[in-house]
Every structure is written in structure tokens, then in C-alpha cells.
Amino acid sequence: MEAISKHRTLLLLGAAVALTWLYLSRRKRQLRWVGEVSQLFLYPIKSCKGIPLQEAECREYGLKDGQLRDRHWLVVKEDKVHVTARQEPRMVLITATCDGGNLTLAAPEMNDLKIPLTLPKTNAVFACKVHGNEVQGRDCGDEVSNWINSFLKRSQMYRLVYFEDTMKPRDPKKEFSLYTESGKVAYPDLAPILLISEASVENVNAKLEKKVSTRNFRPNIVVSGCDAFAEDTWNEIQIGSQVTLKRVMPCPRCILTTVDPDTGIINMKEPLETLRSYRLCESMDHEIFKSSPLFGQFLKPLKWGTVRVGDPVYQITY
């Protein structure tokens, strides 16, 4: 009798598993058009100028254009702690582009500088800190270090480092309690992709005396054709026919939004103060975000591919 009972139990369990699989397999993956990609930006060096693109590869670590990858270069201080435009606003005026096998740096009143994309293995590898967490970077050499210091007019020695494929990435899940997904990033703040909508920027600008640009918010992907802050509700999206992205958490904003992307001047006030007047977290997570207003969404790529300006954006529901 005991053997029969066990057999029946196994049959019931098997039936339950089969029914569960049948239910999940029959769930319909529905796509609802919510807008289209209007702008794409890639930031080779963290906190430096974004490169506008018509198309880019969307990969595990974020956007990629040829040999340029989003936020794979980093400026650090002598103690190897990362430097951003929060401390050095003029960093937003430094442009990094790819020229053959070189990374070309340009900035106002500076001669262009070329450094190899593939660095000599004899160059030192540092354990750098991004928001208090260690991540490796290979030193790009004295010449580029002197160039950056000359442009920023600093006596302390800043250095540029590069994240290589063989290096151990950061896991945002270990850095921010609300980041629910395991992931891999090089030097971005939290996630591989940051998305905002044009309507959200227009909503903020309607409250400002001096208008700001989408570039103040340093997004990777900008969407048009949707309502303001509609992106807050997109848990999963598809771009075009291939790329799938999952929302992992909203983006808490800081004084970096107050840096003018055209002049490199920081005002320390707007649009941050206006955002604080109506975009503070009102849920149980208020103690985590505190005075940081929320604007834009961090996304994790689930399915890789090419994204293009003009691509339709679909909200995925089941």
C-alpha cells in the first residue's frame, strides 16, 4: 500500500508540474507600442561628453559602437577613487572618439590626443573605487594623465584607466539594496542602460525658467511619443524586433544634473531643486532615496541586438 501511495503522489506531482508548464507556455507575450527611440548616447569615459549615435549594439555591459563601449574608461585620483563631473564639471567638455586603433581625446583649447585602445600589458592595473566598491582598471599612461590634468587645471595627478574584458565586473546588486537583478557593469553608476523620455524632460522644463537638455540627465536611450514619466511603468520593453530590456530600479538624481553640458558650469540648483519639489520617492523606499529625486529608469539588457533611432518601443506584458 505504501508503494501505491508513493506512486500516486509522484503522479500527482508530475501532473501539477505538467499543468504549470502548460499554463506558463500558454501565457501570451503581448507587445504594446509606447513610443520610439529618438536619441541614443554612448559615454566612453565616465562623466565626459556623450556621443550621439544613430544606432548602437546593446550588449550585456550596455551600448557599444565599434570599439567604443559605454563607460569603460574612468578618471581616478591618486588614491584610485573615481572622479566625476560632480567634482570636475568641465569633464563634460571632454570628447572621446575612436580613430582606427586609437581613442582620440578632444577638449576646448587643447590639442587632440590619441592613445591606443589596446594598452600594453606592462601598464599597471589598479584596484579603483566606484561609489566605494572596487573594480579594476588598466592605466592608460602618463601622456593622457598630463593631458587631463592640463585641461582641468589641477595640480593633483588624475589618471585614466580602462576596463578590459578579462577584468572582474561590478555587480550592482551588491551596491544598492533596491537593485533586484544580478548584473555586470564596468564603471556606470548602477546599470548598463539609462532610459528617459522626451515628455519627462518637457515636463520638468515647463517648471523651469531656464530650460535644460536631455543631455543634463545623461541617458543612453531617449524615447519620444509617450506621456511624461510613462517609463516608470515599463517593467519590460522591446526595442525594434530584437532587443529586450528589463527595468531594475529608478535613477536617483544628484548635482550632476545641474552641470551645463555645453559650458561645463555647475549651478548646484536646477533642475535638481525643481525635481525635488515633485519627484521625491513617496513609498517605503523614501529612507533609501532620501532627498534624491527620481528621474529616468535603469535597465538591464535581457536580449542583445542593435538599437536604432526611429525603432519602435513596445511595453511587454503577459
FITORKE-335368 format. One record per residue (C-alpha): x, y, z. Coordinates in steps of 0.5 Angstrom, whole numbers, padded with zeros to 4 digits, always signed. Layout:
N
XYZ...
END
This chain:
318
+0000+0000+0000+0006+0005+0002+0009+0004-0005+0002+0005-0008+0001+0012-0004+0008+0014-0006+0007+0012-0014+0000+0016-0013+0004+0022-0010+0009+0022-0016+0004+0022-0021+0000+0028-0018+0007+0032-0017+0008+0030-0024+0001+0033-0026+0002+0039-0022+0009+0040-0026+0006+0039-0033+0000+0044-0031+0004+0049-0029+0009+0048-0035+0002+0049-0040+0000+0055-0036+0007+0058-0037+0007+0056-0044+0001+0059-0046+0002+0066-0043+0001+0070-0049+0007+0075-0049+0004+0082-0051+0007+0088-0054+0004+0095-0054+0007+0101-0057+0009+0106-0053+0014+0110-0057+0020+0110-0061+0027+0112-0060+0029+0119-0061+0036+0119-0059+0042+0115-0057+0048+0117-0053+0055+0113-0051+0059+0116-0046+0066+0112-0047+0069+0116-0041+0065+0116-0035+0063+0124-0034+0065+0126-0040+0061+0128-0046+0056+0123-0049+0057+0121-0057+0050+0122-0060+0049+0116-0065+0044+0114-0070+0045+0106-0068+0049+0102-0063+0050+0095-0061+0046+0094-0054+0050+0089-0050+0051+0086-0043+0055+0092-0041+0051+0097-0044+0052+0101-0051+0057+0099-0056+0059+0103-0062+0065+0099-0066+0071+0099-0061+0068+0104-0056+0064+0102-0050+0060+0106-0045+0063+0108-0039+0069+0103-0040+0074+0109-0038+0075+0112-0032+0078+0118-0029+0081+0117-0022+0085+0121-0017+0092+0119-0014+0088+0115-0009+0085+0111-0014+0078+0114-0012+0074+0115-0019+0073+0123-0021+0066+0125-0024+0063+0132-0026+0060+0132-0019+0067+0135-0017+0070+0137-0024+0064+0140-0028+0069+0141-0034+0070+0134-0035+0063+0134-0039+0067+0138-0045+0072+0132-0046+0070+0128-0052+0073+0121-0053+0072+0118-0060+0075+0112-0064+0080+0113-0069+0082+0107-0072+0086+0103-0066+0086+0109-0062+0082+0113-0057+0082+0120-0059+0081+0126-0054+0079+0133-0055+0077+0139-0051+0077+0146-0052+0083+0150-0053+0087+0143-0052+0091+0139-0058+0088+0133-0059+0091+0127-0056+0091+0119-0059+0092+0113-0054+0092+0106-0056+0085+0102-0055+0090+0096-0054+0094+0098-0048+0101+0095-0047+0101+0089-0041+0106+0093-0038+0102+0098-0036+0100+0098-0029+0093+0095-0027+0090+0099-0021+0084+0097-0016+0080+0103-0017+0074+0105-0013+0067+0107-0016+0062+0109-0010+0066+0105-0005+0067+0099-0009+0073+0096-0012+0073+0095-0020+0080+0094-0024+0083+0099-0029+0089+0099-0033+0093+0105-0033+0093+0109-0040+0099+0112-0039+0103+0119-0037+0101+0123-0043+0094+0122-0042+0094+0124-0035+0098+0130-0036+0093+0132-0042+0087+0131-0037+0091+0135-0031+0092+0141-0036+0085+0141-0038+0082+0141-0032+0088+0146-0029+0089+0141-0023+0096+0140-0019+0094+0133-0017+0095+0128-0021+0089+0125-0024+0090+0118-0028+0085+0115-0034+0084+0107-0033+0081+0102-0038+0076+0096-0036+0078+0090-0040+0074+0084-0042+0078+0080-0037+0077+0084-0031+0072+0082-0026+0066+0087-0027+0062+0090-0021+0055+0087-0019+0050+0093-0018+0046+0088-0013+0052+0089-0008+0052+0096-0008+0044+0098-0008+0039+0095-0004+0034+0096-0009+0037+0093-0015+0034+0087-0015+0037+0084-0021+0044+0081-0021+0048+0084-0027+0055+0086-0029+0058+0093-0030+0064+0097-0031+0064+0104-0029+0057+0106-0030+0053+0109-0023+0049+0103-0023+0046+0099-0029+0048+0098-0036+0043+0103-0039+0039+0109-0037+0033+0111-0041+0029+0117-0040+0023+0120-0045+0023+0127-0048+0016+0128-0045+0019+0127-0038+0024+0133-0040+0019+0137-0042+0015+0136-0036+0021+0139-0032+0022+0145-0037+0015+0147-0036+0017+0149-0029+0024+0152-0030+0026+0159-0032+0032+0156-0036+0031+0150-0040+0035+0144-0039+0037+0139-0044+0036+0131-0045+0044+0131-0044+0043+0134-0037+0041+0127-0035+0046+0123-0039+0041+0118-0042+0043+0112-0046+0036+0112-0049+0031+0117-0050+0024+0115-0052+0019+0120-0056+0012+0119-0057+0010+0117-0050+0007+0121-0044+0011+0124-0038+0014+0119-0034+0011+0113-0037+0018+0110-0037+0017+0109-0029+0011+0104-0031+0015+0100-0036+0018+0094-0033+0020+0090-0039+0021+0093-0046+0023+0091-0053+0026+0096-0058+0025+0094-0065+0024+0087-0067+0030+0084-0062+0033+0088-0056+0029+0087-0050+0031+0091-0043+0028+0090-0036+0027+0095-0031+0031+0094-0025+0030+0101-0021+0029+0108-0022+0035+0113-0022+0036+0118-0016+0039+0124-0018+0044+0129-0016+0048+0135-0017+0051+0132-0024+0044+0134-0027+0046+0142-0025+0052+0142-0030+0051+0145-0036+0053+0140-0042+0055+0146-0047+0059+0150-0042+0062+0145-0036+0059+0150-0031+0055+0148-0025+0050+0152-0022+0048+0147-0016+0041+0148-0016+0037+0147-0022+0034+0143-0025+0035+0139-0018+0031+0143-0014+0025+0143-0018+0025+0136-0019+0026+0135-0011+0019+0139-0011+0015+0134-0014+0020+0127-0016+0022+0125-0009+0020+0118-0007+0014+0117-0003+0014+0110-0002+0017+0106+0004+0024+0107+0000+0024+0114+0002+0029+0113+0007+0034+0110+0002+0033+0115-0003+0032+0121+0002+0033+0128-0002+0035+0125-0009+0029+0126-0014+0028+0120-0018+0028+0121-0026+0029+0116-0031+0030+0109-0031+0036+0104-0030+0035+0098-0035+0039+0091-0035+0039+0088-0043+0036+0081-0043+0036+0080-0050+0042+0083-0054+0042+0087-0061+0042+0093-0065+0038+0099-0063+0037+0105-0068+0034+0112-0067+0027+0111-0070+0026+0104-0067+0019+0103-0064+0019+0102-0057+0014+0096-0054+0012+0095-0047+0012+0088-0046+0006+0085-0042+0004+0077-0040
END
